[in-house]
Amino acid sequence: MFDPVSLEQLNLRNRIVLSPFIEFQAQRDGTVSHSMMEYYVGMAREGVGLVTIESAYVAQQGRAHMNQLGINTERHLESLTRLVRAIQAEGAAVAIRLAHAGARTSELIVGEQPIGPSIINFGKDFDVSREFDEGDVEEIVLFFVHAAERAEEAGADLIEINGGQQYLLDQCLSNRYNNRYDDYGGAIEQRMHLPVEIIKEIKKRVTPKIPVSYLFSIHDKLEDGFNEDELKGMVKALNSAKVDFFHPVSIHVLNKFFETDETLIEWVGKSTRRPIIAEGNIKSPQILKETLTLSKAQLYALDKVLFTRPNWYAFLQKKISPTQ
């Protein structure tokens, strides 16, 4: 847990991952704020192995919040590069998470009608989306590719695609929000079509030394019929795109799925040999110990409760057996 590890060309001083528990703290122009710099650099200084910088919007049309971090123009690069270098100077590696809000935004924020896989209305704080077409898809793929290139230029060690949080790629996966029946809807292979295109194009354009991770969650899809076969199909699609890391997020990392005794990371581990990042309410050493005994994940995103504890790193070292 606390020893240096190398995974898919990602070199880390330990297996501890900081997820971006605090988001939407950027400047109004999408650049890094002073509070962001203090927060992320401070966490690196305390011992985190991998710092994940909060979701950055890859295009103005995919912006979720007025104070969201941006990575869609060159003006964002200077402050982002300074943040990445400052984190790395403290000994931690850096992941930059790329996101497109899809229908989960408003015209007030993005300046146009939001787009989604179908016509979607998330509620009073959002505007009804229009269904994206083939021309939109080409643009969306390029938005992610150019954002990944900027992440590389900023010095990121890992690029993570946000396929969760009910953002665009998560909307594509969901039967509730995706009711189309073309190349981008219907069977799981079609619903994963856009994420696969994005990952493949990014892999073509950024250096092979920078691995790509894919974050996703399936909890909110279970009541709509998402089952083990669809999960296998999803993992198969991501494997075909040659994604380097799987980052499944659970409400609780030890929750059981599909009426079995197996957790989400165990289910994902059945279908891939790629490294897995475990995340889901890991708020105590005991939960972390139990997750470690599953021997399915290689990295562990801890809950903010642990990080707010004084001397949390020493506390974990004391509680977790050195043999683990």
N, C-alpha and C positions, 0 to 999 in steps of 0.2 A: 504493500500500500504506500509506503513512504520512500521506497527506493526509486532511483531513476529508471525510466522505461522508454523504449523506442517502439513505436507502432506506426506502420505505414509511413515511414520517414518523418514522423512527428516525434521529437525528442523532448521528454518531460522529466522534471526532477522528482515527480511523484504522480500518483494516479488521481489526485483530487482536482475536480473541476468546479469552477465558479460559474453558475448560471446567472444570467442578468436579471436578478430579482427586482432591481430598481430600473425602471425604464422611463422614457419620455422626459429626460433631464437635459436634453441638448438645447442649444441656442435656437431661436426661432428660424434662423437660416439653415438649420440642420448641422451646424458645426459643433464640435466638442465644447462643452461648457467646463468651467473651473470645477464645479462639483463632480462632474463625471471623471475628470482627471484625478481628483483626490480619491474618489471612491475606488476606481479600478486599480490605480497604482498602490493604494493602501492595501487592497486585498492581495496583490502580488507580493508586497513587502512582507505580509504575514505568513506566506508560505504556500499559497495555491500553486498547483502545477500548471494548470491551464485556465486562463481567464477568457471567458466568452463575453465579447462586447455586444451590447444589446442590439436588437434587430434594426438594421439600417435600411431605409427605403431605397429601392433600386430605381424608382421612377417617381416623378411627381404624382402620377395617377395612382400610385400604390402607397401613398403616404397615409399613415393611420392617425397621426396626431401632430399638432402644431409644433410640439417640442420633441419630435422624434429625430433621432440621428439620421443623417442623410449620407448617401454614397453614390448619388446619381449624377453629380457634376464634379468637375475638377476643383471647384472652390472648396469642396469638402476634404480634399486630400491633405492639405497642410496640417490642420489640427488633428486629423485622424492618424497621420504618420507620427506626429509628436506623441500622441497617446500610446500607440503601439510600441514605439521605441522606449518610452518611459516604463511601460509594463515589463518589457523584455530586459531592461536594465536592472530590474529587481529579481530577475531569475526565472520568471514565468513565461510560458509560451502564450500566444494570443490567437484566439479564434474570432473572426468577424462574421456575424450572422446576417444573412441577406434576406430581405422580406418584401413582399408585395401584398398590400392589404386587400386587394380585390374589392369585393362589395362591402367590406367592413370599414367604410370611411364615408365621407360626405363631400358634396360639391363645394362646400365652404372651404374645406381643407385642400382638395386636389384641383379645384378650378374647372371641373368637368363632371359629367355623370360617371359615377363609379362603374367598373366593369366586373363581371363575374362569369362563372361557367353558365349560369342561368339568371333569370330575373330574381333577385333576392332583396329582401328588406329585413335587416337585422334589428329594426326598431326605431324609436323616435330620434335617436342621436345619429342615425345614418340615413342615407338616401337610397332609393330603389336603384338597383344596378341595371345595366343593360347586359345582354349576353355577348361575350366576346366572339369575334369571327376569326377567320384564318389570318387576316391582316393584323389583327390584334395579337394573335399568337406569335407571329414573327417578331413583332415589336417587343413583346414580353420576354421572349427568349434572349433577344439582344440586350434588353435592360439588365437581365441577370448576368449575362456574359460580361458586359462592360463594367458592371459593379464588381464582379469577381476580379477583373483585371485591375481595377482600382484598389481592391483589397490586397492583391499581390504587390502592387506598387507601394502601398502603405507599409508593407513588411509583414503581413499576417502569416502565421504559421499554419493555420487551418481556415478553410472557408466552410461555413455551415449554411445550408439552405433551410429556411424556415418553412417546413411543411405542416406546421401546427397552428395553434392559437386562432383557429377559424379564419386564417388569412387565405389568400387566393388558392394556393396549392392544396390546402386542407379543404377548401370549398369544393375543389375538383374531386377530391377523394370521397366526399360525403354524398350519399344517396339523397339526403334531405335537401342539399343545396344544388346538386348537379342532377338535373332531370333531362339532359340532352341525350340523343342517341346517334351521335356521329363518332368521329375519331376521338372525341374528348369526353364521351359519356357512355354509360351503359355498363359493360363488363369492367372488371377491375383493371384489365390491361388498358382499356381506353381512358378510364379515370386517372390512370397514372401516366398517360401519354405526355402531358405537359411537363411534369417534373422530370421525366426521363429525358425529354428533349433538352431541357435546361441543363441537366447534369452532363449529358454527352457533349453539348457545345462548350460548356465551361472546361471540361477535361481536354478538349481540343486546343483551347486558347491559353490556359494558364500552365505554368511549369509543372511537370509531374512531381516535383519536390513538394508541392503544396497539396495535401490531401483534401478531399471534400467529404463533409458529413451531412447527413440528412436527418432533421428533427421531425418527429411526428407523434401523434397520439390517436388512439382509437376508442377511448372511453365513450365519447359522445355519439359514436356511430353504432354501438352495439345494439341499441334499441331499434335501430333502423335495419337490422339484419346483417350487419358486418360480422363475418364468421371466420373460423380458422382457415378456410380455403381462400378467402379474400386476403387475409393477412399473408399467407404463403405466396399468393399471386403478387401482392405488393412488394414483398421482400425479393421475389424473383425479378420483378421489373427493375428494382433498384440495383440488384446484382448485375443485371444485364447492362445497366448504365455505368457500371464499374464505380459505384459510390464506395468510398474508402471506410467510412464510419457510419454505423447505425445509431441513432439517438432516440430510442422510444421513451416517451414520457408517460408515466402512470400517475393516477391520483395518489396511489401509494405503491412503492416499488415492489412490495410483496403481495399485492392483490393477485388473486387467481383469475384465470380467464377461460372462457368457453366451457364452463362447468367441469373443469379439471383442477388438478392440484398444481398446475404450472403457471408461473408468472409470465408477464409479457416478455421479459428479457430471455426467458427459457424458450418461449415460442419462437422468438426471432432467431435465437441461437440454433434452432433446429434447421433453419433454411439458409444460413450464411456462416461463413468462416471469417467474415470481416469483424474487426473490433466493434464492441458495443459500449455505448455510454449509458450507464444506468442512472435514472432520475425518477424521483417520485416520493417526496416527503421523507427523505433520509435525514431525520432530525435528531437522531441519537446514535451513540456508538453501538448500541445493541442492534438497531435496525441495520446499520452498516455491516456489522458482523454477520448477521443472518443473510444479507445480500452477498457478502463475500463467499459464504459457504455454498452458494449456488454455482459458483465457478463459471458464470456465463458472461459476465461483463469484464471489461478491461479498465474502464475509467468510471469514476463515481462522482456525480454532481450532487453535492451536499445541500441540505436545506439551509435557508438563511438563519434559522434558529441556531445552528451550530456556529456559523460564522460570527454571530453577534455575541457569542460567549467569550469572556476574557480569556486570552491565551488558548484559543480553541485548538491550535495545532498541537501544542504540548498536551492538552487534554486528550485529544484523539490518540496521540502516540502512547499515552499511558493506558488508555482503555482498550486499544486494539493490540492484539498479540503481535509481537515482532515477526513471528513465523508466518503471519498472513500478509 
